[in-house]
Amino acid sequence: MTTYVITVPGTFLRQVDDVARSGLAKRLGSHHTDLSESEDVELLTVHEGGTFSVRLEVDSPDRATAESDAVRLVTTALRELGFSEDDAPLGPPAVTGLDAES
């Protein structure tokens, strides 16, 4: 198994407040651990205009599965917070780090 750091970009098309940001970080926090912290990687970054990036660690046998799992995790967390795919569309995920020693 390899630990991948996957960045999932997106855009909030409706207002996102601090409560929603905190809720997203809480739901995804278990996927932001040692590798991310040692590299000083932020879990969630929200920019002006509503664009955002979520960075997650995913243990997976391959890159494609890791990217798919990360998108699923972000989509589920957003849905639980009341954001549909139309409210916060996601862009293509990208591997931004990996630890093959896991």
C-alpha positions in Angstrom: 0.0 0.0 0.0 1.1 3.5 -0.7 -0.1 6.7 1.0 -1.0 9.3 -1.5 -1.6 13.0 -0.9 -4.4 13.9 -3.3 -5.5 17.5 -4.0 -9.1 17.9 -5.0 -9.9 21.3 -6.4 -13.4 22.8 -6.5 -15.5 25.9 -6.5 -18.2 26.9 -4.0 -21.0 28.4 -6.1 -22.9 29.5 -3.1 -21.7 31.2 0.1 -19.6 29.1 2.4 -19.3 30.2 6.0 -16.9 29.4 8.8 -19.2 26.7 10.2 -19.2 24.9 6.8 -15.5 25.2 6.5 -15.0 23.8 10.0 -17.5 21.0 9.4 -15.6 20.0 6.2 -12.3 20.0 8.0 -13.8 17.9 10.8 -15.3 15.3 8.5 -12.1 14.9 6.5 -9.6 15.4 9.4 -8.8 11.7 9.7 -7.4 11.8 6.2 -4.9 14.5 7.1 -2.3 12.9 9.2 1.5 12.5 9.6 2.6 12.9 6.0 0.5 16.0 5.4 1.5 17.5 8.7 5.2 16.8 8.2 5.0 18.5 4.8 3.0 21.4 6.3 0.1 20.8 4.0 -3.2 22.5 4.7 -6.3 20.3 4.6 -8.6 23.0 3.2 -7.8 26.2 1.4 -10.5 28.5 0.3 -9.7 31.5 -2.0 -11.5 34.6 -3.0 -14.1 33.8 -5.6 -15.0 30.5 -3.9 -12.3 28.3 -5.4 -10.9 25.7 -2.9 -8.5 22.9 -2.6 -8.8 19.9 -0.3 -5.7 17.8 0.4 -6.2 14.3 1.7 -4.1 11.3 2.4 -5.4 8.1 1.0 -3.9 4.6 1.4 -4.3 2.8 -1.9 -2.6 0.2 -4.2 -2.5 2.7 -7.1 -2.9 6.3 -8.2 -6.2 5.9 -9.9 -7.9 4.3 -6.9 -6.4 7.0 -4.6 -7.8 9.8 -6.7 -11.2 8.1 -7.0 -11.3 7.6 -3.2 -10.3 11.2 -2.5 -13.1 12.6 -4.8 -15.6 10.2 -3.1 -14.6 11.4 0.4 -14.8 15.1 -0.5 -18.1 14.6 -2.3 -19.6 12.8 0.6 -18.4 15.4 3.2 -19.8 18.2 1.1 -23.1 16.4 0.7 -23.3 15.9 4.4 -22.9 19.7 4.8 -25.7 20.4 2.4 -23.6 21.1 -0.7 -24.8 19.4 -3.9 -22.5 18.8 -6.8 -24.1 21.8 -8.4 -23.3 23.9 -5.3 -19.6 22.9 -5.2 -18.4 21.2 -8.4 -15.1 19.5 -8.2 -12.2 19.5 -10.6 -9.8 16.7 -11.5 -7.8 15.4 -8.6 -4.0 15.3 -8.6 -1.4 13.5 -6.7 0.7 16.1 -4.8 2.7 13.7 -2.6 3.3 10.1 -1.8 4.9 7.8 0.8 5.6 4.4 -0.7 7.0 3.1 2.6 3.5 2.6 4.2 
